[in-house]
Structures are given as structure tokens and as C-alpha cells.
């Protein structure tokens, strides 16, 4: 086997990509199709 280095860093872009892929796989299992995906960041609510 080759001694290749793999970039395994989990960047925000890769997380978004993985979420979209998982959503598409889940939809496929249900016999549906994903038309569009919008990713928005979570907003932390401040406590008073």
C-alpha cells in the first residue's frame, strides 16, 4: 500500500458537505429527492 497522507481535518465546509450528503442518502431511502438545501449557522441565545 502507498504511504499517502490523508487530509482528515474537519472544516466547516466539509461538515456542510457531509450533512447534505447524509440528507440526500436519507431522502433516497424514503424514495424522495432533495431539490435544494439551505444551510444556516446555529445562533446561540444569550441568557439574561
Z-matrix of the N, CA and C atoms (Angstrom, degrees):
N
C 1 1.445
C 2 1.519 1 109.80
N 3 1.332 2 116.02 1 145.14
C 4 1.463 3 120.32 2 -180.00
C 5 1.519 4 111.08 3 -71.68
N 6 1.310 5 115.30 4 149.51
C 7 1.461 6 120.50 5 175.68
C 8 1.525 7 108.93 6 -91.41
N 9 1.310 8 116.34 7 73.91
C 10 1.457 9 120.98 8 -179.46
C 11 1.515 10 109.55 9 -95.85
N 12 1.314 11 115.90 10 144.01
C 13 1.449 12 120.34 11 174.97
C 14 1.521 13 107.76 12 -92.40
N 15 1.325 14 115.96 13 135.68
C 16 1.446 15 121.08 14 179.66
C 17 1.517 16 109.66 15 -111.02
N 18 1.305 17 115.75 16 135.22
C 19 1.455 18 121.62 17 177.40
C 20 1.521 19 107.38 18 -84.57
N 21 1.318 20 117.44 19 103.87
C 22 1.456 21 122.09 20 -176.24
C 23 1.527 22 112.37 21 -105.84
N 24 1.333 23 117.02 22 12.64
C 25 1.459 24 119.86 23 -179.61
C 26 1.526 25 109.74 24 -65.56
N 27 1.330 26 116.17 25 132.97
C 28 1.458 27 121.07 26 179.09
C 29 1.521 28 107.63 27 -94.54
N 30 1.315 29 114.69 28 100.84
C 31 1.458 30 120.90 29 179.17
C 32 1.531 31 109.12 30 -93.64
N 33 1.320 32 118.51 31 162.57
C 34 1.468 33 120.41 32 177.47
C 35 1.527 34 112.40 33 -57.23
N 36 1.310 35 117.42 34 -35.36
C 37 1.462 36 120.79 35 178.91
C 38 1.528 37 110.89 36 -65.79
N 39 1.318 38 116.43 37 -41.41
C 40 1.462 39 119.97 38 179.14
C 41 1.527 40 111.58 39 -68.09
N 42 1.329 41 117.06 40 -35.98
C 43 1.464 42 120.52 41 176.94
C 44 1.523 43 109.76 42 -62.80
N 45 1.330 44 117.24 43 -45.52
C 46 1.463 45 120.60 44 178.26
C 47 1.530 46 111.04 45 -61.12
N 48 1.324 47 116.99 46 -41.25
C 49 1.467 48 121.37 47 178.67
C 50 1.530 49 110.54 48 -62.07
N 51 1.337 50 116.41 49 -45.61
C 52 1.463 51 120.42 50 -179.41
C 53 1.532 52 111.33 51 -63.50
N 54 1.332 53 116.66 52 -39.43
C 55 1.463 54 119.98 53 178.44
C 56 1.526 55 111.05 54 -63.80
N 57 1.327 56 116.76 55 -42.60
C 58 1.468 57 119.70 56 178.98
C 59 1.524 58 111.05 57 -64.14
N 60 1.341 59 117.05 58 -41.01
C 61 1.452 60 120.25 59 179.25
C 62 1.526 61 111.30 60 -65.16
N 63 1.330 62 117.30 61 -43.03
C 64 1.457 63 120.58 62 178.11
C 65 1.521 64 111.36 63 -62.53
N 66 1.325 65 116.76 64 -39.35
C 67 1.460 66 120.50 65 177.41
C 68 1.526 67 110.92 66 -63.02
N 69 1.312 68 116.58 67 -43.30
C 70 1.471 69 120.16 68 179.31
C 71 1.532 70 111.36 69 -65.52
N 72 1.328 71 117.71 70 -39.75
C 73 1.462 72 120.51 71 177.81
C 74 1.523 73 111.05 72 -64.70
N 75 1.331 74 117.50 73 -41.97
C 76 1.461 75 121.74 74 179.23
C 77 1.522 76 110.37 75 -64.35
N 78 1.322 77 116.82 76 -44.34
C 79 1.463 78 120.76 77 178.58
C 80 1.523 79 110.34 78 -61.75
N 81 1.316 80 117.68 79 -39.04
C 82 1.458 81 121.31 80 179.15
C 83 1.527 82 111.18 81 -63.18
N 84 1.333 83 116.93 82 -38.58
C 85 1.461 84 120.93 83 177.54
C 86 1.528 85 111.42 84 -63.30
N 87 1.331 86 116.58 85 -31.54
C 88 1.463 87 121.19 86 179.90
C 89 1.524 88 112.19 87 -87.26
N 90 1.331 89 116.48 88 -1.47
C 91 1.456 90 120.46 89 -178.73
C 92 1.514 91 112.64 90 77.70
N 93 1.305 92 116.65 91 27.32
C 94 1.461 93 122.01 92 -179.35
C 95 1.523 94 109.30 93 -116.49
N 96 1.320 95 114.87 94 173.21
C 97 1.453 96 120.52 95 177.70
C 98 1.520 97 108.64 96 -131.19
N 99 1.316 98 116.39 97 138.53
C 100 1.461 99 121.39 98 177.36
C 101 1.518 100 107.84 99 -86.48
N 102 1.338 101 115.68 100 122.70
C 103 1.457 102 120.40 101 -178.89
C 104 1.525 103 110.26 102 -87.61
N 105 1.328 104 116.84 103 -44.03
C 106 1.453 105 119.47 104 178.18
C 107 1.524 106 109.29 105 -152.38
N 108 1.307 107 114.96 106 156.54
C 109 1.461 108 121.53 107 179.63
C 110 1.518 109 107.80 108 -132.68
N 111 1.328 110 115.29 109 129.87
C 112 1.455 111 120.73 110 175.01
C 113 1.515 112 107.48 111 -117.69
N 114 1.314 113 116.82 112 124.25
C 115 1.457 114 121.95 113 -179.59
C 116 1.516 115 107.83 114 -107.59
N 117 1.331 116 115.09 115 124.73
C 118 1.466 117 120.59 116 177.65
C 119 1.515 118 109.35 117 -122.89
N 120 1.315 119 117.13 118 146.07
C 121 1.462 120 119.55 119 -179.50
C 122 1.525 121 110.78 120 -73.31
N 123 1.323 122 115.11 121 149.94
C 124 1.455 123 120.01 122 175.32
C 125 1.516 124 108.52 123 -72.08
N 126 1.322 125 115.50 124 141.19
C 127 1.466 126 120.48 125 178.32
C 128 1.507 127 107.85 126 -110.63
N 129 1.316 128 115.80 127 122.46
C 130 1.463 129 120.26 128 178.60
C 131 1.523 130 109.08 129 -78.76
N 132 1.332 131 115.47 130 130.47
C 133 1.458 132 120.18 131 177.28
C 134 1.512 133 109.02 132 -84.60
N 135 1.317 134 115.58 133 134.94
C 136 1.463 135 119.94 134 178.16
C 137 1.513 136 109.36 135 -84.12
N 138 1.329 137 115.51 136 138.96
C 139 1.462 138 119.38 137 176.91
C 140 1.518 139 109.11 138 -94.38
N 141 1.315 140 115.79 139 141.43
C 142 1.469 141 119.62 140 -178.05
C 143 1.495 142 111.46 141 -85.37
